[in-house]
């Protein structure tokens, strides 16, 4: 059983979400989803869901498209100023 004081202390902990981590990384510089994977060491599936939510909430935007190593074009994402 968790003590009431332990539960209260746990509630005061500042938790950083995966979305915040993705946002913080984009604040450092624009990136494609694959570049974010490389920077954070995460899988593409972990990146795209978090970045999609940031996009839908108006926190990041499409900056431009660039060719990736496979020859396909990818969206470069950046934070909304």
N, C-alpha and C positions, 0 to 999 in steps of 0.2 A: 504494500500500500504506500502511496506517495504522501508525504507529509504536506499539509496545507502550505507551509512556508516554502517548501521546495517547489510546489506548483506555482506559487506566486513569483518566485525568483525566475523560474523558467519562462514565464510570460513576459518578463521584462527584457529578455535577451533580444538584441537586435539581430534578426535573421536576414541575410542577404539572399535574394532569390536568384534563380538561374537567369531570369529576365534581366535583373539588375546587372548581373555579371556580363551578359551580352551587351547591354546598353553601355556599361562602363568601357568595354572593349571598343565599341564603335566611337566613343568619345575620344579615344586615343587616335583614331583615324578610320577612314572609310574602308570597307572590306566586302568581299563577296561572302556567301555562306561557306564556301570551301576554305577561304582564307581565315574565317572565324574558327573553323574546325582546327586548322593548323595552329592558330594562336592559342586556343584554349585546350587543345588536346581532346576535344569532344567528338562524338559521331555527328554526322549530318542530321540525323533525326532529332537529336537533342538541340541542335542549333535552330532548325527551321521553325519548329513550333514556338519557341520563345521569341524569335525575330518576327514571326507572323503576328503574334500578339502585340508586340511593340509597334508594328506597322499599323495594325487596326486601331490602336489607341493613339495614333498620331505622334508617337515619340521618335520614330525613325522614318526615313523616306528613301525612295529610289533616287540615286544620284545620277547614274549613267550605266551603260552596259560596256563590258570589256570581254575580250576573248580570253578564255581560260586555257590551260595546257592541252586539253583534249580538242581544242579548236572550236568549241561551242561558246556561245556568248552567255555571260552571267550578269545578273544585276549587282551593281555595287551599291551598298547600303551606307547611309550616314545618319547622324542624329539631326533632328529638326532644331534649327537655331531659335 
